[in-house]
Amino acid sequence: MSPKLLVTGGFVKTAMLEEEWYEDVDDPDALIRQVKNGGIKADLLSFWQRFPHTKPRFSYRMEWDSIAVLRIESYRQWFEKQIDTNARRGIKKAISKGVEVRMCEFNDDFVRGMTTIFNETPVRQGRRFWHYGKNFETVKKEFARYLFREELIGAYYKGELVGFVMLCKAGPYALPGQILSMVKHRDKSINNALLARAIQLCEERHIPYLVYYLWGRGSLSEFKRRNGFQETKVPRYYVPLTIKGSLALRCNLHRGVEGIFPARLIDAMKDVRSKLSYLWYGSRAAA
C-alpha cells in the first residue's frame, strides 16, 4: 500500500508523508513516481530518514532537521542521572500535591475529561490552540483513529482528569502524541509527572528511545532539555518537482520564513504573535 501524502505551503507547495514520524522511506524513487503519477499538485517532495538512522543514505538535496531524543536505559537512570534538579523537583511536587497518574482506557469519561482540558483556554504556547472549541463527539471521533498504536496515561487531581499523554509506538521509538494539562493546575507540575510515567512505560515495553518531535526553541525546548532530551540531527531530503520548486531550493524558500530570516528575528516575530494571540483569542473566549 502506498503511503498517504499531504501537501503544505502557499506559494511553494511541498508534498510529504502524512505520517512521516511512523513510516520509513526505503525507496525514494518509488515515492517520487507516486507523487508525479498521482496527480498531486506540488513543487517539492520532502522526506527524511527516521531516527535512529542519522547517517545520510541518499544523494538528493539534503539538510538537517533537529529532533528531541531521549535515550532510555531505565527509569532510575533517567531520574537520577539524566534530568536536572528542576525536573526532579517537579515530579516530587506533583506527588506531594496529590496528583495521581495512572493508565487509562479511551472511554466516555476519559473523552469528557479531554474535552474539558481542550476547552479551558483558546491559546497555548503563544498560538491558537487547534483543539479549542471542539465538542465531545468531535474529540471522540478524532482521537479514536489511532488507538491501535497508543497507550493512554492520565493525571488526576481529586478525581478529575487534569492532564494526559498519549504515548504512540513508532517502531524503534515512542512519541508523546499529546501531552497536555490544565493551565489552572500548572502549580502542580502535572506534565513532569506525566512524562515520568511515560518513561516508566517505555522501560516496561522495552522501547529504547522517546522522541519529543522537533527540538525547537523557547519554553517547550527548555522543558525537553531539563528532562534529559538531547538535540539530534536527522537528514531531510528535498526533491524538486517543478521549475518553481527548483527555484525555491536555490533561493532557500523551501523552509518558509525560517529559511529567510535569522533565528533572532523569528523569535521576536513569534513573541509578537504570542501576545496578539492572547489578546485576540482570549478576548473572544471571554465574550
N, C-alpha and C positions, 0 to 999 in steps of 0.2 A: 504494500500500500504506500502510495506517495505521501510524503509529509505535507501537512497543511501549511499554507503560506499566507502572510498578511503583508499589506503594503502601507507604509507610513510616509509622512512627509508631504509638503505642499508643492513647491516649485520643482524640487528634485524628489522623485518618488523612489523609495527603496523597498525591495521585496526581501523578506526574511522569514525564517521558520517561525510559525506561530508559537511553538513550544521549544524554543532553542535550548532552554535550560534542561530539557529532558531528552532531546534527540541528538544523536551524533550525525555528522556529515562525513561518511566514509567515501562517497563517490560524488565529488563536486560536479563533475561533468554531467552526470545524470540529473542533478538538481538544476543545473543551468539549462539543460534541454527541457526540463519540466516547466521552467519559467517561460522560456522562449516559445514553446509549443502549446502552452496552456492558455494563451490569450491574456496573460497577466500584464497589465499596463504599468511598467516600472522602468526606471532609468538605471537602477543599480540593483545588484543582488549582494546581500551581506550575510555572511555566516561566520561562525567561529569554531574553534576547537574546544570542546567541553573539557573542563578540569577533570582529571589531573593531567591531561595531555597538553603540556605547556611548550613543547618544542615544535616550532613550525614544521608542517608536513607538506604544504602546498606552495606553488610558485606564484599565486595571484598576488595582487596588491595587498600588502599586509600592514596592519597597525596593531598596537597593543591595547587591550581592554584591561582595566583593573577591577578585580573582584575581591570580595572579603571571604577569606578561607580560615577555618579553624580546624586544626588537626586534633583529633580526639583519641587519646590513649585510654583515659579513664576519667570519670567524674572527679575523683580525688586529685588526680594530676592537674586537671583544669582548675579546680577550686583553689588548690594550694600553690600552684606554680605559674599558671598562665594568665590569670586575671589580676587586675590591680586592686588596691585597697578599697577604692570607692565601690567597685562592683561587688566585692566580697561583703562590704558593709551593707549594700543594698539588699542582698539575699537575706542576710540576717535580720534586716529591718522588716522585710516582708513577713518573715516568720513571727517576729515579735509583735507586729501589728495585727496578727490574727488572719493573715491571708492563707487560704488553703488551696493548694494546687493538686489537681488530680486528672486522670484520664477521663475522657467524656465520650458519649455517643451523640451522633448527629440526630437528635430528636427535636420535637417541637419546643421543649423547654430551652434547649441549647440555642435554637434558632431565635427564639424570642429574646434571649439574652444578647445574642449577636446584634439583633436589630436595635435594641436599646443602646448598645455601645456605638453603633454606626451613627445613630441619630442624636448623639449627645452634643456634637459640635460640627459645624459645616467646614471648618478649616483645621487641617493637621499638617504639621511640618511646613507651615508657611504657604500652603496652597489649598485650593478647594478639594475637600475630601470626596472622592468619587463614589463612595457608598452612602453618603449622607442623603436622607430623604427616601431611601428605599423601604418598602413595607415588608411585612413578614413573608408573604407569598413570593416576592421577588428574591429576597435573601435566600429562602429555602431552595428555590429553583436554581439560582446561580451557583450556590456553594455545594449542591448535591452532585454536581457533574464530575468532580474529581476525587470523590471519596475512596475510589479504588486504590489510590496511592497516598492517602493521607491518614494521619493519626491525630486526634484532637486532644489538646490539653487545655483545661480551663482553670482559671483562678477565681476563687470565690471569697467574698467577704460578707460575713453574717448571712450566708445562704444565697447571696446574689452573685450572678456571674459579672465580674468586673474586669475580666481580661481573658484572652485566649490566644493560642498559637496553633496553627495547622501545620504539622510537620509533614513535608512532602518527600517521598522517597524518589530519588532520581538516579538510581544505579550506584555509582561509586560515592555518592554524597547525598545528603539530605538538605532540604531548603525550608526555611520558615515561611511558608506560603502566606500566612497572615500572622503577625504578632502585634496585638493591639490591646490597649487597656483604657479604662475610663480616666478622663482628664481630672475629674473631681477627686480621684483617689491617687493622684500622682505622688503624694507624700508617702505611699506605701511601697514604692519600688516594685510594682507588680511585674513590669517587663523583665526585671532581673530574675524574679522568681520563676517566670515562665521559661526564660532561656535556660535557667539551671535545670528545670525538669526536662527540657528538650535535650540537653547534653546527657542526662541520665538515660533517656530513651535511646539515644544514638549508641551509647555504650551497650545497653541491653540488646539492641538489634544488630550489633557488630558493624555499625556504619562508621567508617574511619574519618569522615570529614563532614562538617556543617558549613555550607556556603550561604552567606548572607547577601546575596546578589552583588550589585556593583559597589565598589568601595566608596565613591562619592566624597563629599565634603560636608562640613557642618556638624550639627549635634548628633545626627544619626551615625556618621562615621566615627565620631568620638565614642559613642556608645559601643560600637563594634570594637574599637581599639581597646577600650577598658575591659572588655570581656574576652580578650585573647585572640580576636580575629587579626589576620595579617593581610596586608595588601599583596595580591598575587596577580601576575600578568599572564594573560592568555592571548593567543593570536586571533585577530579578527581579519577576515578577508573581504575584499570588495571587488566585484566583477562588473564592469560597465556593460550595459545592455543597449544603450542608445548613445548618440553623439552628445546629448545633454549630460548623460552620466559620465562620459569620458571627460568632458569639460569640468564637471563638478569635482571630480577627483583631482584634476590638475590644479584647480583653484582652491582646493581644500574646503569645498562647500558641503561635502557629504555628511559632515557631523553637525550641521546647523551652526548656531551661534558659538558653540564650544570649539568649532574648528576655525572660527574667525577672530574672536575676541580673546584677550588674555584672561586667565583664571580670576584675577583680582577684580576685573570689571564685571565678569559674570556673577561673582559672589555679591557684588554691590547691587546688580540688577535683581538678583534673587531676593535680596533683603528688601528692596523696594516692593517687589511683587508680594512678598510675605505680608508686609504692612498693609498694602492695598487690599489683599485678600481678606485679612481680618476685618478691615473697615467695611468692605462691600458685603461679603457673605455673612459676617457677624450681624450687621445691621438688618439684613434681610431675614435672618433667622429670628431676630428679636421682634420683628414687625408683626 
